[in-house]
Amino acid sequence: MTRDRAAGISSPSATVDVGDVTTRYLLYGLLPSWFVPGVADWVMHRRTRIEETAGTKESLIHSLMMAEVGLPIALTLRYEVNPLLLSVQLGGAAVHEATALWDVRTAVKSDREVKPIEQHIHSFLESLPFAALASLMCLHSDQVRSLLRGGEGDPDAWRLVPRRRPLSRGYLTGIAAAIGTCVLLPYGEELLRCVRAGRRNRKRAGDEANWHAADWNTADRHAVKGH
């Protein structure tokens, strides 16, 4: 479908640049909205006391998933979409999905209750990467074709190429601030809370073991004196 036909379908009385609209949707709609279910998921972890149940292991899995999504996003904000970047995006989405299954399995096997509302939040966190990737592939269908051909004939296919039209510093600063506020800060706090709780639990277990050992030693001494 040509751009003119697409514009006619969406708004017969106005000329619409579908590519420009889709890009604005990705930058100012989908990406910022991603932070909402992320914060909501952190709230659910806190309410179900992750530090006393699944603990540090699940929190580290959350950090891994954020890295799997964060790296492709960071590269896409700074570099042109080409076969290399598409490969990173597709690989990140696939690995993120596999890690998400590992995350849920870890939580379910622990004492932490994964409530229906948290499962619903997960559905957003899993579907948004695919929505973003699908939109990007529609925007850059020529690069998808190039990827399917192995980048043949394109000298820039397998290297990072800086954006010809860089995003504004204001936008990048705003996204960085949002990531710090809605991702790094809450999930860093979660990991720290889990590590501290793990130390407390290990110390408590050690103290109890020492107490039991001392109790057994006292009992043995009394037994020897009795004989």
C-alpha positions in Angstrom: 0.0 0.0 0.0 1.4 3.4 -1.0 1.7 6.3 1.5 -1.0 8.3 -0.4 -3.5 5.4 -0.1 -2.7 4.9 3.6 -3.3 8.6 4.2 -6.6 8.4 2.3 -7.8 5.5 4.4 -6.8 7.2 7.7 -8.1 10.6 6.9 -9.6 11.5 3.5 -9.6 15.2 4.2 -5.9 15.5 5.4 -2.5 14.4 4.2 -0.9 12.1 6.7 2.7 11.0 6.8 2.2 7.5 8.2 5.9 7.0 8.9 6.1 10.3 10.9 3.0 9.4 12.9 4.3 5.9 13.7 7.6 7.3 14.8 5.9 9.8 17.1 3.7 7.0 18.5 6.8 5.0 19.3 8.8 7.8 20.8 6.0 9.7 22.7 3.4 7.0 23.2 4.6 3.4 23.4 8.1 3.9 25.0 6.9 6.3 27.8 3.9 4.0 28.5 6.2 1.1 29.1 7.3 2.6 32.4 3.8 2.3 33.8 3.5 -1.5 34.0 7.1 -1.6 35.1 6.4 0.4 38.2 3.2 -1.4 38.8 5.1 -4.7 38.7 7.6 -3.4 41.2 4.7 -2.4 43.5 3.3 -6.0 43.3 6.7 -7.5 44.2 6.9 -5.2 47.2 3.4 -6.1 48.3 4.1 -9.8 48.1 7.4 -9.3 50.1 9.8 -10.6 47.4 12.7 -10.2 49.8 11.2 -12.9 52.1 10.1 -15.3 49.4 11.8 -15.6 46.0 14.5 -13.2 47.2 17.6 -12.1 45.4 17.4 -14.7 42.6 14.1 -13.3 41.2 15.2 -9.7 41.7 18.4 -10.5 39.6 16.2 -12.0 36.9 14.2 -8.8 36.8 17.5 -6.9 36.3 18.4 -9.3 33.5 15.1 -8.7 31.7 15.6 -4.9 31.9 19.0 -5.2 30.4 17.6 -7.4 27.6 15.1 -4.8 26.7 17.2 -1.7 27.6 20.1 -2.5 25.3 18.1 -2.7 22.1 16.2 0.5 23.1 19.4 2.4 23.8 20.9 1.4 20.4 17.7 2.3 18.5 17.6 5.7 20.0 21.1 6.4 18.9 21.6 4.5 15.6 19.9 3.8 12.3 17.8 0.7 12.0 19.6 -1.8 9.8 20.1 -5.6 9.7 22.5 -5.5 12.6 20.2 -3.5 14.8 17.1 -5.6 13.8 19.1 -8.7 14.7 19.8 -7.2 18.1 16.1 -6.3 18.6 14.8 -9.7 17.5 17.4 -11.5 19.7 16.6 -9.3 22.7 12.8 -9.9 22.3 13.3 -13.6 22.1 15.7 -13.8 25.1 13.4 -11.5 27.1 10.4 -13.8 26.5 12.4 -16.9 27.6 13.6 -15.0 30.7 10.1 -13.9 31.5 9.0 -17.6 31.6 12.0 -18.3 33.9 10.9 -15.4 36.1 7.4 -16.6 36.5 8.5 -20.2 37.2 10.9 -18.9 39.9 8.2 -16.8 41.5 5.6 -19.7 41.5 8.1 -22.2 42.9 8.9 -19.8 45.8 6.5 -18.8 48.6 5.6 -15.5 46.8 2.0 -15.3 45.6 1.8 -14.2 42.0 -1.7 -12.6 42.0 -3.9 -12.4 38.9 -3.4 -8.6 38.7 0.4 -9.2 38.5 0.0 -11.7 35.8 -2.1 -9.2 33.8 0.7 -6.6 34.3 3.1 -9.2 32.9 1.0 -9.4 29.8 1.7 -5.7 29.0 5.4 -6.1 29.8 5.7 -9.0 27.4 3.5 -7.6 24.6 5.0 -4.1 24.4 8.4 -5.2 23.0 6.7 -7.1 20.2 4.4 -4.1 19.5 7.4 -1.8 19.3 9.4 -4.3 17.1 6.5 -4.8 14.7 6.1 -1.0 14.3 9.8 -0.6 13.6 9.8 -3.4 11.1 6.9 -1.8 9.2 8.7 1.5 9.2 11.9 -0.1 7.9 10.6 -2.8 5.6 13.6 -2.2 3.3 15.9 -3.2 6.2 13.8 -6.2 6.9 14.3 -7.3 3.3 18.0 -6.6 3.6 18.2 -8.7 6.7 16.4 -11.6 5.0 19.1 -11.4 2.2 21.9 -11.3 4.8 22.6 -7.7 4.2 23.9 -8.4 0.7 24.9 -5.3 -1.2 24.7 -3.0 1.8 28.1 -2.1 3.2 26.5 -0.6 6.4 24.3 -3.7 7.1 26.4 -5.1 9.9 27.8 -2.0 11.6 26.3 0.6 13.9 25.4 3.7 11.9 24.7 6.9 13.9 21.2 8.4 13.2 21.1 10.8 10.2 18.5 12.8 12.2 19.6 12.5 15.8 16.9 12.7 18.5 17.0 15.9 20.5 19.0 16.2 23.7 15.8 17.2 25.5 14.1 14.0 24.5 17.1 11.7 25.3 17.5 13.5 28.7 13.8 13.0 29.5 13.9 9.3 28.6 17.1 8.9 30.7 15.4 10.6 33.6 12.3 8.4 33.3 14.5 5.2 33.1 16.3 6.3 36.3 13.1 7.2 38.1 10.9 4.3 37.0 13.3 1.5 36.4 16.8 1.9 38.0 15.6 3.5 41.3 12.7 1.1 42.2 14.4 -2.1 41.0 17.7 -1.1 42.5 15.8 -0.6 45.8 14.2 -4.1 45.3 17.6 -5.8 44.8 19.1 -4.0 47.7 16.2 -5.0 49.9 16.5 -8.6 48.8 20.3 -8.7 49.4 19.8 -7.3 52.9 17.0 -9.7 53.8 19.2 -12.6 52.5 22.0 -11.5 54.8 19.7 -11.2 57.8 18.2 -14.7 57.1 21.6 -16.3 56.8 22.8 -14.6 60.0 19.6 -15.8 61.8 20.1 -19.3 60.5 23.7 -19.2 61.6 22.8 -18.0 65.0 20.2 -20.7 65.4 22.7 -23.3 64.3 25.2 -22.1 66.8 22.5 -22.0 69.5 21.5 -25.6 68.8 25.2 -26.7 68.7 25.8 -25.0 72.1 22.6 -26.6 73.5 23.7 -30.1 72.3 27.2 -29.5 73.8 25.6 -28.6 77.2 23.4 -31.6 77.1 26.4 -33.8 76.3 28.4 -32.4 79.3 25.4 -33.1 81.6 25.2 -36.6 80.3 28.9 -37.2 81.0 28.6 -35.8 84.5 25.6 -38.0 85.1 27.8 -41.0 84.3 
